[in-house]
């Protein structure tokens, strides 16, 4: 049977085995598509059930998270941790608190994380977790009680050498603080390497807050350089207005670009003269309010479009930084019609397969999330290095390490795309380069 047929048959089996998990299917389809190319060239990667083992998480945990709300009512949420692959190092990946969270979403994120972590060149495996808890509209005390209950189960399964969670959507510094506090209490030890994204005075790293957004812009900048361009003078759409979006916008503007639009799940703003980052951070990070508030306070030139589509705005660069499948085939057509030239994914899988194909087919330089947003996890691994050596590095040094890592990732995926005769297809480049490193480690470690 041909390799292509073997992979197609295997994909059909995976669909049945993981029924009702469309996001996981989407992530599997994209990676398996690229693997056909690798396996045709290097068939030994099909030996020892390697692909089958890679697509099956090493361990999946689902647990009850009961907590008491401010009104004295009992609430019950569901907690997840998927420990997908530890061939390269301890499981590493964020926790997402959002009502849309289910096992399929955590599996898609955990699967992507394996290849992303591999691309960073650092010794970290892939995992992901979270809960269908919605921190929006909850008091600090409710978030704390939820986090304490969540960690009461999770602490049995994590540790510096086992599994090191971090933040993601709905999990920022406040949540990591509550989670760490409960871990410390239950384990009776200050094990700083167990979580990343910590506060600076108790084991956190400078640049971690900025890392995913900054890293995205460093990688995009490297990609633009290969086409003789830079952010200087470029018009850029940054979707979302959370952690990744804010710091992507900041770095774009530091490099001379103008952020012309940002969004949240209720609408988008147009900012033809750029974004006032101090005001945006105050509204989003301190007051935890909506992007519409920014439009109300920023003054002349800024407009809010309730329920509108941010991809209607014309720009040179698009950086989707909100959530999965936020940019579909129609949006891609709109962007290309409006002459976008570069698209890089700050969020995980924000472009649907149709959108990603449309970009590649139309010669748009398109960087997939597993490469472009790896700066967050890379800096988390730098936080782990600082914790292990009881050290803390300066902002400049950490930022420089991040910058080098992101430039190397781009060079690696670019080189790999060329080696496989697919120059400029960074999706294939990222999947293949990320896969080979994990696959080599798995083959060396035997059938486990
Ligand atoms: P945040 O929770 O800080 O921000 C998410 C932002 O996206 C919010 O502004 C939210 O708006 C907006 N949003 C959510 N759904 C939609 C939608 N359908 N349309 C438009 N906007 C929407 O999360 P992060 O910034 O941390 O994460 C964003 C993405 O980046 C996720 O895919 C995450 O997995 C990925 N990522 C994050 C990393 C990190 O270090 N934080 C690392 C690597 C990847 P609203 O307030 O209305 O919900």
Boltz pocket constraint, residues with backbone or C-beta under 6 A from the ligand:
constraints:
  - pocket:
      binder: B
      contacts: [[A, 167], [A, 168], [A, 169], [A, 170], [A, 171], [A, 208], [A, 212], [A, 239], [A, 240], [A, 241], [A, 242], [A, 243], [A, 244], [A, 245], [A, 263], [A, 264], [A, 265], [A, 266], [A, 267], [A, 321], [A, 322], [A, 323], [A, 324], [A, 326], [A, 346], [A, 347], [A, 348], [A, 373], [A, 374], [A, 376], [A, 377]]
      max_distance: 6.0
